[in-house]
Amino acid sequence: MMTGSVREDGFASSGSTDMSPEQRVPEWGGDQLADPAGATEFDGDVLGVDPTELTDDDLIREMHSLHRTRLDTLRHAADSALANHLRRTAELETEYLARHPGREVDPNRLRDS
């Protein structure tokens, strides 16, 4: 059985797949999503416009930008940047789903039961 070393921060350095990215990023916690007002600031810096204030076009543009940079952020960004990316993605996607609860589902994207 292979065992990975543990870094000083307590996370396995072997790229363990036992935890989700949210669990591996120390700054991440579900509480940010429970309090969106508190989630817009990090060390005094604003981390984006409140999604409820965005037009539909701006909301889609912001989601496109996040999805375009997703893999690079996951693979190469600092833990704090990944945590911010995860938080912002969740905020924007939650707002999109709130605005479009009956969104059109492409039948070609469905799996057979």
C-alpha positions as CSV (number, residue, x, y, z in Angstrom):
1,M,0.0,0.0,0.0
2,M,1.3,3.4,-1.0
3,T,1.3,6.2,1.6
4,G,1.8,9.8,0.8
5,S,3.7,12.3,3.0
6,V,1.8,14.9,4.9
7,R,2.7,18.6,4.4
8,E,3.0,21.0,7.3
9,D,-0.5,22.2,6.6
10,G,-1.9,18.7,7.2
11,F,-2.8,18.0,3.5
12,A,-1.4,14.9,1.7
13,S,1.3,15.9,-0.8
14,S,0.6,12.9,-3.0
15,G,-2.5,14.5,-4.7
16,S,-4.9,12.3,-2.7
17,T,-8.3,11.9,-4.4
18,D,-10.0,11.0,-1.1
19,M,-11.1,14.7,-0.7
20,S,-12.9,17.1,-3.0
21,P,-11.1,20.3,-4.0
22,E,-13.3,22.2,-1.5
23,Q,-12.0,20.0,1.3
24,R,-8.4,20.3,0.2
25,V,-8.5,24.1,0.1
26,P,-8.1,25.5,3.7
27,E,-9.9,28.8,2.9
28,W,-13.0,27.0,1.7
29,G,-16.1,26.5,3.9
30,G,-19.7,26.2,3.1
31,D,-20.5,29.2,5.3
32,Q,-19.5,31.7,2.6
33,L,-22.5,30.6,0.5
34,A,-24.8,30.8,3.5
35,D,-23.9,34.5,3.9
36,P,-23.4,36.0,0.4
37,A,-23.0,39.5,1.8
38,G,-19.9,38.3,3.8
39,A,-18.6,36.4,0.8
40,T,-18.0,39.4,-1.4
41,E,-15.0,40.6,0.6
42,F,-11.6,39.0,1.3
43,D,-9.0,40.9,3.2
44,G,-11.0,44.1,2.4
45,D,-11.0,43.5,-1.4
46,V,-14.3,43.2,-3.2
47,L,-14.4,39.8,-5.0
48,G,-17.0,40.6,-7.6
49,V,-20.4,42.2,-8.1
50,D,-23.3,40.6,-6.2
51,P,-24.8,38.1,-8.8
52,T,-28.3,39.4,-8.0
53,E,-27.2,42.8,-9.4
54,L,-26.0,41.4,-12.7
55,T,-28.1,41.5,-15.9
56,D,-28.7,38.1,-17.5
57,D,-26.1,38.9,-20.2
58,D,-23.5,39.9,-17.6
59,L,-24.3,36.8,-15.5
60,I,-23.7,34.5,-18.5
61,R,-20.5,36.4,-19.4
62,E,-19.2,36.0,-15.9
63,M,-19.9,32.2,-15.9
64,H,-18.2,31.9,-19.3
65,S,-15.1,33.5,-17.9
66,L,-15.0,31.3,-14.8
67,H,-15.6,28.1,-16.9
68,R,-12.9,29.1,-19.4
69,T,-10.3,29.5,-16.6
70,R,-11.5,26.5,-14.5
71,L,-8.8,23.9,-15.4
72,D,-5.9,26.4,-15.2
73,T,-7.1,27.6,-11.8
74,L,-7.6,24.1,-10.5
75,R,-4.2,22.9,-11.6
76,H,-2.0,26.0,-11.0
77,A,-3.6,28.7,-8.8
78,A,-2.8,29.3,-5.2
79,D,-5.2,27.8,-2.7
80,S,-6.8,31.2,-2.0
81,A,-7.4,31.8,-5.7
82,L,-9.0,28.3,-6.1
83,A,-11.2,28.9,-3.0
84,N,-12.3,32.2,-4.5
85,H,-13.0,30.6,-7.9
86,L,-15.1,27.9,-6.3
87,R,-17.0,30.4,-4.2
88,R,-17.7,32.7,-7.2
89,T,-18.7,29.8,-9.4
90,A,-21.2,28.6,-6.8
91,E,-22.6,32.1,-6.4
92,L,-23.1,32.7,-10.1
93,E,-24.5,29.2,-10.9
94,T,-26.9,29.4,-7.9
95,E,-28.1,32.8,-9.2
96,Y,-28.5,31.4,-12.7
97,L,-30.6,28.4,-11.4
98,A,-32.7,30.8,-9.3
99,R,-33.5,32.9,-12.4
100,H,-34.1,29.9,-14.6
101,P,-35.7,27.1,-12.5
102,G,-37.4,25.7,-15.6
103,R,-34.3,25.8,-17.8
104,E,-34.5,24.0,-21.1
105,V,-32.9,20.5,-20.8
106,D,-31.5,19.1,-24.1
107,P,-32.9,15.6,-24.5
108,N,-29.7,14.5,-26.1
109,R,-27.9,15.2,-22.8
110,L,-30.2,12.8,-20.8
111,R,-29.1,9.3,-19.9
112,D,-31.3,6.3,-20.4
113,S,-33.0,5.2,-17.2
